[in-house]
Each structure stands twice: as structure tokens, then as C-alpha cells.
């Protein structure tokens, strides 16, 4: 009996010691941090997110996910309750998104801030503040991937339309024409080769022509200088133009004098010439007057032998 009582006492002491160790361990490991609760409301899917998942603020661990449930007031909306450290800078512009750890598919809550409203967002157990959730990178890739797939499908359809038999024939015809054009272009350098060979001679001739033009320009410049000098000499006082003007004035005065002196003689000569002309006209009209003389003129009115013409 005495051995049994010692065994019972030893067992009870062992159990008490284990219970005390557990209680001491729980007391030592108890959470002394006063967590700040927040609530995330979203209608997006949250695959891979479970309770006790990490909450990170720009990559730093700041808390845990406490609970995930449906919103009883808004159908289809999910409420994610989180708790973060008091020093976490949660503001009115803070938003949440889902992040994924590698390729495991395990999700965590990623908090970030766009800085539009830096006022701190207060929260408590009595009045829990809500944080908006924005699409994660995976959601954006999924949405854009669908759009990219649709665009790729449209591009594929257009390629199929472009590669229809009729279009293929047109494309082959275009390539054939391009080949013929390339073949024709190959003959152009050979045709231009003679012209290219003549270019040095043409360049030399052009240089000679330029030299001749330069010489002509120099001669023209010298001639211009000479003409300018001659013009100045002609227009100078006492020059050739002045002398010609004086000579012209002298000739004019002499002509006036000759006209004044020879004017009576010129009148007599004109009268003689008129008489000579009348004589020549009479001879032409009556050549017999040389032998028989000039006929007598018919008597006029009042003269002897005048007779009035009959009507």
C-alpha cells in the first residue's frame, strides 16, 4: 500500500509540474502587443488567402489575418479582418492587394499607400475602419491576358484572311514583280559604267571651262575699267564730246549763213527747172513741134474767132 501511495503522489507531482511548465510557457509567450484591427472589404476573388496569413506593409511584416467571412449586408462581398502593429502608418489613402509567395500559391495581404491623403486612419474594436482592396498584379495580368488573347485571336483571324488563296496569289505576284525590278536594277550600273568612265574627262573639261570663264571675267573687268576711263575722258571738260559739240555748233552757223546767201539763187534755179520740165513735157506730147513749131492756142471768150461750144 505504501508503494502505491508513493506512485500516486509521484504521478500527481509530475502532472502538476507539467501543467505548471505549460502555464509558464504560455505566460512567457503571451502576446503583449496591442494590435490595431482593420477590415478589408472586397468583391474580388481572394484565392490562396487563409486566416493567420501575413499582412505586409510595403514588404514588411506588420500583422496577421484574423478572420475571413462574407458580408451579411452586401451579397457577394468578402470581409477580411486583419490586425496590425500600432506603429503601422495606415492612412486614408492606404489600400490593400493580394501578394503571392513564389509559386506556392500562398497569398498574403499587401498594404500600400498612394499618398493622396496622408491623414492617419484610426480604428478600434468598437469602430473598425475599412480599407479598400485593389486588383493585385495577378488579377491585372489575368484581365490584360484575356484582352491580349482576344487581340491575338483577332490578329490570327486577320492573318488567315490575308493568307487566303487569292491573297497568296497576289503576294506571289508582287514578289515576282519585285524580283523582276531587282533584275532590272542590276543592269543599271552596267549601263552607267560608260558615263562614269567619262566623268573624269568631263570634270577636266569643266575645270578648263571654268578657267576660261575666269580669264574672260578678268578681261571683261579690265575692259570695263578701260571703257569707264574712256567715258570719263569723253565726258571731261574739253574732251572729245565737248569738241564735237563745238564743231556741230560751228557747222550749224555755217549752214545758216550758206542758206541765207544762196536763197535767191536757189529760187532762180527752181524756176528754170520748172520751165525745163514744161518744155520736156511738151516735147513728149508733141514731138512734131520740133519741125512745125508750137500750135496756136485756141481763142478765148471775147477774142477774135471764138465760138461757143454747141450743146
Buried (B, 14 or more C-beta within 10 A) or exposed (E): EEEEEEEEEEEEEEEEEEEEEEEEEEEEEEEEEEBBBBBBBBEBEBEBBEEEBBBBBEEEEBBBBBEBEEBEEEEEEBBBBBBBBEEBBBBEBBBBBBBBEEEEEBBBBBBBBEEEEEEEBEBEEEEBBEBEBBBBEBBEEEEEEEEEEEEEEEEEEEEEEEEEEEEEEEEEEEEEEEEEEEEEEEEEEEEEEEEEEEEEEEEEEEEEEEEEEEEEEEEEEEEEEEEEEEEEEEEEEEBEBEEEEEEEEEEEEEEEEEEEEEEEEEEEEEEEEEEEEEEEEEEEEEEEEEEEEEEEEEEEEEEEEEEEEEE
